[in-house]
Amino acid sequence: MAMGVDSDYNPSVEAFREIEYPMLKDALYLDHAGTTLYPKSLIERYSQDLIGNLYGNPHSASTASQTTSECIDDVRLSLLQLFQADPDDFDVVFVANATAGIKLVMDAFRDSGNFWYGYHKDAHTSIVGVREAAAKHTCFETDEDVEHLISNPMSTDDLEVPGLFAYPAQSNLNGRRLPLGWCGRLRESATSAGVSLFTLLDAAAFASTSPLDFSNADEAPDFTVLSLYKIFGFPDLGVLLVRKASGGILSHRKYFGGGTVDMVLCLRERWHAKKSGTVHEHLEDGTLPIHNILAVRHALDTHQELFGSLERVSRHTAFLAEKLFNELILLRHSNGVPVCEIYKDSKSPYQDRTTQGPIVAFNIRSSRETWISNAEVEKLAAVKNIQLRTGGLCNPGGIASHLKLEPWEMRRNFSAGQRCGVDDEILDGKPTGMVRLSLGAMSTINDVQRFIGFMKEFFVEHEAERTSPGSCSLIPQAGLSMAVESLTVFPIKSCAGWRVPQGWAWRVRQEGLAWDREWCLVNRSTGAALSQKQHPRMALIRPTIDLANGVLRVFVVGSSEEVAVPLSGDPTVLANNEHYNLRNAKVCGDLINAQVYASDELATFFTRAVGAPCQLARFPAASSSSFGRHTKAHLQPHQREMDDVTIPGAYPKARTDEVRVARPILLSNESPILVITRSSLNRLNEHIKSNGGKAAHAEVFRANIVIAENLAAPPGLEQPYVEDEWRALQIGEQHFQMLGACRRCQMVCVDQETAVKNEEPFATLAKTRRFNGRVFFGQHACHVPVKMNATPADQDPTIMVGDKVSAFWKGVDEEP
């Protein structure tokens, strides 16, 4: 249906949004398909209700319990009225969420014996999962396949057993809306054919912004699931709406719990009598989430007062979605290449609310038509305080069909490391996920404009902004000498660094600089290593290496408290093992066997410092060889134009392409050593300051080695980003192989002095240092042994601040 701008957009949202949704201050929220936001007045009303009234467990006859029971009954009726469902024809079953409702239906069908199951390719993963309990199952890849089922229910091979057909009212991936009329038509044809075939409608995405009309029970689904937090933001509660005429099959469910039986015998005899009342009495096991259900009353009232009706919300969000789609589709690079590849059904125009919901799914292309990684989009969005969703979106059929991924390709991607929750990458020239923007009742036209501005700032390429991999000229470095400006060790991963004092010769190990990233902080529950991305306060944790006393000392900015742990290579050898627990920990996706300190004092110290329950753990160099963490860094496409070079003095005489073996690492992300140059940092800061930003300090890049031109060098000879072309370095007497450019994330935006997050320097890096959709700054490196330990310096390699640095590429020694 066509819509007019004046009547469909709801400007009143702009009037109350600042008051009702204070959490949106400075934030752009575009993930309403995940959960919408709750208004302030809803939480206040709910809080006042709980404070002012006494509610008890409904499985009792007390006054407080009966009050609760009456409120729950009222909420059931209110929800039926919301969906225009007659209480004589429908019942409401409360569940944790839509997925729990799907599983409840599946349990009943499984316990009834063999059953056939069909599902549409646009279904959410939770709908797909039901197939594992079915005797036979079919994925309907097209709407025409469903139409064939409706016209010929016996075409499913075997429907002598009960059948269940499930599909989404709206795709959670791209907002495409499927025909609601399928349910009634399928029931009619199945009844005529004498087939027992039921329908399950996943309305979680649809109902979040559109009304459901079940006034005609004959045309309604047999079972409908939805999540109330997608409609109201709060409470976290789901609903299974059951058509009473179809509810009998749910009684086949074998499990029973407290509240769903009238009598149970368990001594000498096993017998029970199920409740004989309503559908929900058969299915709601145990005590209901009564406080969540009580909140629904206030959610319904507040939603109506703010937005009027779901029909009004539907028109409002459809208007915004159409505008967002139109703006994205018009974005072009300077050479005319479209910026966005938008995934939508050709039969679902954004002008028609019956076929398209308020979701836009897309991927981004560069001006050279290469894909931009979704991980980079999400990093930049986080810097700009934009909340969106990327990835596979829990919709395997939609992802496969829109991205044209064959089953063998998805299996190959899995074997290459692709997992749910892992950064989406471009594998063999194809994206593995997409960006999803979803709008809600409290979205505004300013939200759309702000996101389009974000796209124009970072992803629309203009000729003047384009960065070419060959932009650094390879002029000889005659007359220019370089030296080590600083050496920094980061003993505890993601905490502050410790600078090696001038004049100290610092040992270089195969895993990196001595004591670098041997420790980490792990979540006490999950064992996952913490980082500044989630816990910026880790920047205030300051380790210092006390070689004289053989300990690592740690203090926190603003506190006089200090703790210390031994520096010994393997502390379990020198101490009672009661002080350490061997435990699996997860670091950058790798599972390691870490030594976790059992000290309550240490756990309390770091928990207080971070603001999250954690423990100190260690992965010492003495034990690293048996646990298999290795380098992940490699030369990037923008670096591969240069020839490989011979590394001077390496034994045996080697070229960089011959020594690209997996190097051991401790707890660093990708490589043993990270190098940046002062000239590149200076150039970056010039760009930042030219736009009114604050210059970035070297510390935010967490580099081990900062290389600078000597102060005595003539002016004007700085070569920013020339390190992209380096293939090897000599620092003092030691040689290093360059492993590739360092990919950056928004963690560089954490101020290492204050722990405050900023937009810079990542925002500027994304405009000046993005290649093939990824942002790079600095170079990974590793130490290369030389000359078979011919000298003491070979046996105990060290470097120090002030050491002379020489770079090599194309086999040419660039020493002055």
N, C-alpha and C positions, 0 to 999 in steps of 0.2 A: 504494500500500500504506500502510495506517495505521501510525503509529509511536508508541511509548511514549516518554515523556520520559526515563525512567531508563536505558533501554537504548540510546538513539540518541545522546544528547549525550555527548561524550568529555571528561570533566573532567580527564583526565591532561594535556591540552594546557595547562591553566592552570598546571600544576606545572612544566613545562619551558620555557614560552614566554619568560620573562624571560632565561633563560640562552641558549637556542638562537636567539632572535630579538631581540638587543639593539637592533637598528635600530627596533624598534617602541616603544621607550621614549617615552612621551608622545604617540605617534602612533596614529591610527586608520586602518588600511589596509583599504579596501573596493573595491579594483580588481584582485581576483585573476583576473578574466577577461582582464585585460591581461597580467599575469604574476603568478604567486604569488611568495612570498618564499623565499629559500634559508636553511637553518639554518646556524648557526655551525660545527657539527661537520662538515658536508659540506665546507665550504671548508677546514677544518683537515686533514681526511683527504686531500683532493685535493692540497693544498699539500705535505703530507708525502710523498705518492706521487711527485709530480714531483721533489721534492728527493732522494728516496732511490733512484730508479730511472732508468735510461738508456733513453730511447725515441727511435727513429729514424724516418725516412720509410719507410712500408711498401713503397715501390717500390724495394726493395733487398734484397740477400741477407745483409746484415750481421746480427750477433746482435741488436743493438739494434732493427733494423728488423723482424726476425722476432718479437721480443717484442711490438712494437706490433701486428703483424698478428694474433697470437694473442689479444691483449686485445680487439681490434676484433671478432673472430669471437665471442668470449665475450659481448660486449655485445649483438651481434645476437641471439644465442640467448636471453639474459636478457630482452630486450625482447619477443621472441616468446612467451616463457613468461609475461610480465606480461599479455599479451593472450590467453593460452590458444590461441595459434596454432601449429599443427604445422609444424615446419621443412620437412617434406615438401610442405606445401601453400602456404607463404608465404615471402616474402623481405623483408628490411628494407633499404631504400635510404636512406642518410643525406643530408639536404638542410639548407639553412640554416634553414628554418622551414616552416610549413604552406603558405604562399603559394608558396614555391619548389617544393614537391612538386606543387601544383596546376599550376604553369607547366610542370613537367617532363612531366606527363601531357598537357597541352595541346599541347606541342611535338610529341609523338609522334603524336597524332591529326591535327594540322595537316599533318605531313609524310607521313601515310598517304594524303593526298588530301582530297577534300571529306568533311566529317562533319557530322552533325546534333547539336545540343546542347540539352539541356533543363536547367533549374535551378528550384529552389523559391524563392518570393518571400522566404523567411526567410534566404536565403543571405547570407553575408559578401560584401563587395565583391570579394574575390579570386576567389570562385566566379563571380560575375556577369561578371567581366572576360573569362572564357574565350569568351564569346559572340562577341567581336570576331574570333576566328580561325575560327569555324564558318561553313559555307555557309548553314545555316539554324539558327535558335535559337528557343526558346519559354520563356517564363516561366510556371511553373505557380503560379497565384495562390491555389489552395486545395488542401487534401489530397484533395478529391474529384476534382480534375483529375489528380492523380497516380494515384489508384485507377483512373481511366478509362484512363490510359496502361498500367497494369499489366494490366488486363483486355483491352486492345486495343492492343498495341504498334504496329500499323500505322496508328494514328490520327495519327501525327506527320507525315503527308503524304508523306514520302519517307525510308524507311529502307532503301533499297537500298545506301546508304553506311553506314559504321559510325556508331553513335550513342553518345552519352555523356550520362547523366543524373546530375546532381550535386545534393546537398542536405546541409544540416548535421545532424549527430546532435542538436545542441542550438543553438538560436538564441543568438548572442553578444549579441543585443540584450536579450531579456527572459527567457532561460533555458528557453523552451519546448522540450520534447524531442519530436523527430519519430520516427515508427516505424522502428526498425532493421530490421524485417522486410521493408521495401520491397525491399531489395537482392536477397534470395533469391527473392522472389515475382516480381520483374521479370525476373530471369534465367530462371526457369522458364517464364514466359509467352513471353518473347522466343525462347527455344530452341524451344518448341512451334510458334511462328509462323515459324521460320526466319529470324529477324531478328538481326543482330549489334548488340546493345545492351549497353553496359557501364555500371557504376555507380561513381561517385566519392563517397566519404563524407568530409565535413569533420568530423573528430572532435576538433578542437583545443579547443573549449569544453567538450564533453562529457567527454573523457578527463581533464580537469584535476581533476575531483572524483568520477569514477565509473569502474568497471571496464568494459572492453570484453571480450566473450567471442566469440572467433572459433574455438571448438572445432569448429564445424560449418562446414567450408569451403564447402559448397554454399549456405549461407544468408548468407555473409559478403560484404561489398562486394568488387568487383574491385580497387579502389584506395582506400586510406584515408590521409588526411594528418592529422598532429598535430604540436604543438610541445611539446617536452619541458620547456621552461622554464615552461610553464603548469601542469605537474604538479609539478615539483621546484624551480622557481625558478632553477636553474642545472643544466646548462649551456645556453647559447643555441644550440639545435640542434633541427632538425626531422626527422621520419621520414615516409617514404612506404612504407606497408605494401602489398605487391603480392601478390595471389593468383596463384600461379604458373601456373595453368591459363589465366589471362587475360593473362599478361605478354607474350605474343607480339606484341601490337600495339605495345608500347612499343619494340620493335626497329626500328620504322619511323622512329624519330627519326634525322634525317640528321646532325646535328652529332656530332662525336666530339672527345674531348680526351685528354690523356695519361692512361693507365691503362685506357682503354676500347677500345683497338685492339691487335691483335697485330702488324700490319705496316702501314706507310704508305710509299707512293712519291710523291715530289713533283718529281723531276728527269726531264723529258721525258715521263714518264707520271704520270697521277693515278689512284691505286688505293689502296684500303686494305682490310684484313680486320679486322672487328670481333671482339672477344673472343667466344668461343663457350661461355662458362661460365654462371655464375648471372646472374639478373636484375640484381643490383646491380653486377656487373662491367660490364654494358653501359651503365649509367647514371651511375655515380659518376665524373665527369670530374675529372682532376687529382688532386692530393693531398688526401685527406680532412682535415677539421678534427680531426686526431688527438687533440689535447689535450682538446677538447670531448667527444669520444667516450670518452676515458679517464675523464672526470669522471662519465659516466653510471653506471659501476659503483658509485661511492660514493654517487651520488644515489639509486640503487635501494636500496642497503643502508640508508642513513640514513633514507629515507622509511619503509621497513618497520619499522625499529626504533622510530621516533617514533610512527607512526600505525597500524601493523599492516597495513592493506591499503586499497586504494582502495574496497572495499565499506564499510569502517569510516568512511572519509572521507566517503563518499556519505551515510551515515546521519547523521553529525555535521552536515554542512553543510545537509542537508535540514531537520533540526530547527531550525537557526538561521534558515534562509530563511523557514520557516513562521512562526516567531515574529516576525521582522522584518516580514513582510507583514501579519500580524495587528495588530501595533502601529501600523503606518502607516495601515492602513485605518480604524482607530478615531480617528485624530486629527481633531478638529473645532475650528473657530473658535467664538467665544462665541455667534455667531448660528446655529450648527448646520451651516454650510457645511463640507463635507469639505476637508481641507487638501491631500490627495494624489489625483491622478488616476493610478491604477496601470494599466499596460499589460500585460495577460496574456491568454492564450487561454482561452476559457470552458471548454475541454475539458482544461485543464492545472491542476488544483488543486495547491496547495502540499503537500497531504497525500500526493501520489502521486509518488514519485521516478522512475517510468517516464515521466511526461509533463512534469515540471517540475524544472528544475535550480535551483541556489542563486543566482539572480539576481533582483533586483527593479528594474524600470524604472518611472519615474514622472515626472510634472511636479507643480508646486506651484501652488495657487490661493490668492488672497487671500480675505478675508471677503466681498469684493464680487464674487467669482468671476472676477476677472481673473487672468491668468497671471503667475507670478513668473519673471523671466528666469533662465535657467540660469547665465548669467555671474555673477549676484549670488550664486547658491547656491555656485558654485565659489570665489568670492572669500571668502565667509564660511567655507567649509570650510577654505580655506588658512589663514585667521587662526586657526582652531581646530585646525590640524594634522590635518585629516581629508583623506585621499586617496581621491578618487572619480573617476568619469568622467562627463562630460557631452558632449552634442553629437549628431551623427548616427550615431555608434557604428559606422561602416563597415558599415551594414546598410540600404541604400537602400530595399529593398522593405518591410522592417519599419517603418521610419520613415514611409514614405508611407501604409501601410495603417493604422497605429495613430493617426497624427496627422491622418488623412483629408486628405492633401495630394494634389491632382490634379496630373498632369504639368505643366499650364499654370501652376499655382501655384508649383511648384518651379522652373520656368524663370523666372518672375517674381521669385522670391526670389533666384535667382542674379544676375539683372540688377540687383537692388537691393543687391548686394554680399555676399550670403551665400556663404561659402566654408568648406571643411574647415579647421579650426583657428582660424577667426575666432569671436569671442564670439557665442554663440547669442542671438538676439533674438526678440522677438514681432513677427511681420510680419503685418499685416492681421488681427490678432486671433487668430492661431494660432502656437503654438510651432514652432520649426524643428528642435528636438532634444529630448532628455530627459536626466534624471539616471539613471545606472545604478549600483547597488550590487551588488557580487559578493563572495561569501564563499569562504573557502578552508579548507584543512585546519587551519591554525593560528588561525582565527577563534574567538572565544569569546562567551559570552553577554554579557559586559561590553561587547564591541564593539557589539552590538545595542542595549543599554541606553544607551550613550554617544551613539549616533547619534539615538536617539529623543529624548534629552535636548537634543541640538543642535536638532532640529526644533521642539521645544516652546519653546526659548529664543528662536528667531529667526523662526519662521514660523507659529506658532499665535497668532492675534490675540485678545487679551482686551480688553474694553471700555476698561479703564483705560490700556492701552498704545497704543490706536489714535490715529493722528495724522491730523487732518483738514487738507486744504489751506487751509481757511478759518479755522484756529485763531488766526492773527495778526489782532488787531483793528486796523482802520484809523483809529486815533485821530490827530488832528492832532499834528504835532510842534512845536507852538508852545512856545517856551521851551527847546527842545532843539536844540543845534547840534552838528554833527559836523565832524571834521577827519581828515586823513590821519595815522595813527599811524606808519606805516612804509611805505617803498618798497623792494622787493627785486627784484633782477635775478638771473636764473639763466643765466649765460653759457653753461655747458655743460649740456645737457639731462640731467636726472636726477642731477646733482651738486649740491653745496651752493650756497646762494644767497649773494649779496653785497648787503648793505644800503647803500642810498644815504645818504650822510652828511647830517645835518641842515643845512639852509641851502643845499644844492646843488639848483639847478634842473635837473631831469632831462628830457631830450628824449623826446617821445612820437612814435612813428612809426606809420604805418598798420599795420605788423606787430606793434606792441606797444611796450614800453619799449625804449629804445636798448640794444643789446647783449644783449637777452634771448633766450636759447635760439638763438643763432646757431651754436653748436658742439655736437657730440655725439661720443660714443665708439661706434665701429662694430666689430663682430666682424671680425677679419682674414680669416676664411674666408667668411662668408656676406654681410657687408656690412650686417647688421641692426643697428640702433641698440640699445645696451644700456640697461637701466633698473634702478632699485633693486629692482624686484620680483624679479629674478633675481640681482642683484648689489648687495646692501645696502651693501657697502663703498664704493660710489660716494658715499654721504653724507659720507665723510671726505675727499673731494677738494674743496678749497676754492679757488675762483677769486677773484681780486681784480682790479678794473679800475683800472689805473694810467693816468689820462688825461694826466698830466704827461709821461710817457714814451711814451704811445701804445701800450701793450702790455697784454695780458691775462696776469697772473701766476697761477700755479697751484702750490699746495703740498698736501701730504697730512698729515693729523693724525698725529703720532708720527714724522714724518720731517723732516729738515733740508733735504732736496732740494727744488729749485724749478725750474720751467721757465717760459718766457714765449714768447708768440706775438704778432705785430703785431695792432693793432686796426683797421688800415686797412680801408676799406669793401670793397674787393675785392683781397685780397693778391696775386693772380696778376698784377695790373697793375704792382705795384711790386717784384716779386721774380722771380727766375728761375723759370720754370715747372717746372724740375727739382725744386723743393721741394714741388710739389703734383701730385697725380694726380687727374684727373677720373674719378669712379667712381660707379656706381649704388649707392645705399644705400637701405635700407628703414626708414621711420619711421612707426610707427602704421599700417601697412598701405599707406602711400604710397611709391611709388618716386621718388626724387629723384636729381639729378645733383650729387653733393657734391664739394667740394674736400678730398681726403684728404691729410694731411701725410705726406710721404715720409720724414721724419726718423726714423732708428732710435732716436735719443735720446728723442724724444717717445713713440714706440711702446713702448719699454722702460719709461719712467716710468709710463705709464698702465696697461700690462699688469701691472706690479708692484703698482700701487695697487689695481686691481680684482681681480686674481687670475685673469684670463682674457685670452687674447691679443686685443688691440684696438689701434685707431689713432684718433687725433684727426681729426675731419672737420669741415668748415664749410659752412654754407649761408647765405652772407651776404645781407643785405637788398639789396645792390646787384645780386644775381643772381636774387632770388626771383621776380620778375615773370614770368620765362620758364619757370618750372617748375611753376606751378599748384597749390601747396598753399593751401587755403582753409579758412575756418572750418567746423566741423561742429556747433557748438553751436546750440541753438534753445530756445525757451521750452518748458517741460515741461507736461504736462497739468495739474499742480497749480498752475501759474502763469497759466493762460490765462483764468481767470475775470475778470481785470482788463482794463479797456479799454486800448487803445493810447493813447499820449500824444504830444503835440506836443513835439518837442525844442527848447527855447528857443534861439534864436540860430542854429540850423542853416541852412545855405544849400544849395539853396533850402529855404524853410520846409518841414519834413518831419515826418511822423509815423513812429513806430517801425515800423509795419507797412509803410511805404513804403521804409525804408532797410535792410530785411533782405536785403541783397545779400551775396554771398560775399566776405568780407574776406580779404585775403592774410595768411598766417601763415608763420613760419619753421619751427622744429622743435618748437613746442608741440603738445600733443595735439589741442586742439580750437579754441582761440580766441587772439586776440592778448594779452588781459589777463585775469588772474584776481583777483577781489575777494572778501575775506571781511570780516566785522565782528567787532569785539571782543566785542560783546554776545552774539552767537551763539556764539562760542567760550566765553565765560563760562558760558552756559547748558549747553552740551555738557559742560563740565568739572564742573558741578554734578551732572549725571547720573552721570558717571564716578566722581566721588569718593563719591557716595552709595552706590555698590556696592563701595567699597573699592579702586577703581582709581587709577592715577596720572594726574594732569591732563595734557592734551595741550598742547604748545607750538604757537604759530601756524606755526612753520617746517614742521611735518609736512604742512601743507596746500599748501605751495609757492605761496602767493598772491603776486602782484606788489604789490597794494595792500591794506593793512589799515586799515579805517576804524573810528574809535572816537568815542563821545560825548566832548565836552570835559569835562575834569575838574571844571570849574566848574558843570556842569549839576546841577540838583537831583537828589537820590537817588530811585530808584524809577521813573525814566523810561526805563530801558533797554527796548528792543524787540527781543528776539532773533528772528532769522529774518524780520524785516520786509523784508529785502532781496529775499525771494522776490517781493515785490509791486512792487519798483522797476522802472521801465522806462527811466529815464535818470538820469544823474548830472551835476552840474557840480562839477568839482574845480578850485578857483582860477578861471581864466578858460577852462578847457577843458571840453568836453562829451563825454560817453560814452554810448553805447547799451548797455543790458543785453541780452545775447544769450540768456540762459537759465541754469538751474541747472547746477552742475558735478557730474557723476556721479563717484562715488568708488570706488576699489578698495583692496585691502589694502596698497598702497604707503604709505598714511598711517600704517601701523603701524611703519614703520622710524624709530627714534629718530635724529634728524638730528645728534645730538652723538656718539653711540656706535656707530651703525649696527646696533644690536640690534633684532630684530623683537619686537613685543609684540602682544597681542590688541587693545589699545585704540589709537586711538579708534574703529576700524571696528566693533567689536562693539557699542558703544553707539549709534553712528550707525545701524546696521542696525535697532535697536529704536525709535529716535526720529525718524529722518529718511528713512524708506523710503516712497516713493510709487510705486504701480503696479509694485512688485517691484524698484525700483531705489533706490540709496542716493545722496543728494545733500547737498552742503555747499559753500557759496560760490556765486558767480555769475560767469559769463563776461561779458566786456565788450569793446568796441572804441571807439577814438577816432572822433569825428564832426567833420569840418571845419566851420568856421563862417565866415560873413560874407565869403566870397571873399577871404581873406587881407587883410582891411582894416587890420590892425595888425601890428606886429612879432610879437606873441604868436601871431597866427594863422599867420604864415609859419614861425615856429619854435616850435611848441607845446611847452610844458614844464609839469611839475607838481613839487611839492616836499613834503617832510614838513611837516606843520602847515597845509597848504592847507585852506581852508574847503570843506566838502562839502555840497551840497544835493541832495535826492532829489526825483524827479518821478514821479507816477502819476495816472491819471485826469485828466490835464491840470491838476492842481493843484500849484502850486509850494509845497513844504513848508518853504521858508526861514523861519526865525524872524522 
